[in-house]
Amino acid sequence: MPPALDHIRAWIFDLDNTLYPASADLFGLMDVRMTAYVARTLGLDDLVEARRIQKSWFQQHGTTLSGLIDEHDVDPHHYLADVHDIDLDVLAEDARLARLIARLPGRKLVFTNGDEPYARKVLARLGLSESFEAIHDIHASAYKPKPHAASYAAMIEALGVDPRESLFVEDMARNLAPAKALGMTTVWIDNGSEQGHDADRSYVDYTITDLADWLHSVLGDSE
C-alpha cells in the first residue's frame, strides 16, 4: 500500500457509474422512469415539462426523490421500486474488480443514493455480492441524499467509520466535497457522468478514469 493510503481502514464506494462503467447507462433507463413518475404524480401529459421539473428537483434537492418527498409527500418505497424496475442485462460480472476489492486492507462499504434492494441486484450482476460488508442507502440516510451533510453523518454513525481513516470513491465530484470536509481521502472517477459540475476540484485527492485500473496501480501486480 502506498504510504499516502497506508492509514485507510475503510474503503467506501458509490454504486452507480462507480462499480460499473458509466457506458452501461443504467441511469438513462432510470431517468426515463423518473420522468414518467413525475408526470403521473403531477398529472402532466407533457413529458418535456415533467423532465424540466425533474431536473430542477435534482439540482435543488440532490435527487428527484427528495423533490417528490419535499413537495408532494410521495412514498419513497413506491417511487424507488418503480424507477429501479429496469433491465440489468447490460451489466456483466467483473471478476477482476472483485479480486482487487478483496485485496484491499480493511472494511469495504457501499454508500449510495439508491436503495439496498436495487444495490444488491446490481452487485449480484457484477459478481460483487460478497465484496462488501454493508450498504448504506437512501432509507438509512433518512432521504437526505449526497451531497447533504446529514447523509454523510448518518453513514458515519451507522457504519462506525472514522472519516480520517476512510477513502471515498465517487463518479460525481460534488459528492466528494462533504467527504473531504470531514477528513476523508477522496477519489473521483471522471467518466463523464457528472451533472451540473463546476471547475472546483480542490476537494479531490485522486482523479481516475477506471476503478479497477486504479486499484491495480495501488495494490501492485498480484491479482
Summary of the structure (lengths in Angstrom):
residues: 223
radius of gyration: 17.3
end to end distance: 13.9
largest distance: 57.1
contacts: 686
relative contact order: 0.17
helix: 48%
strand: 11%
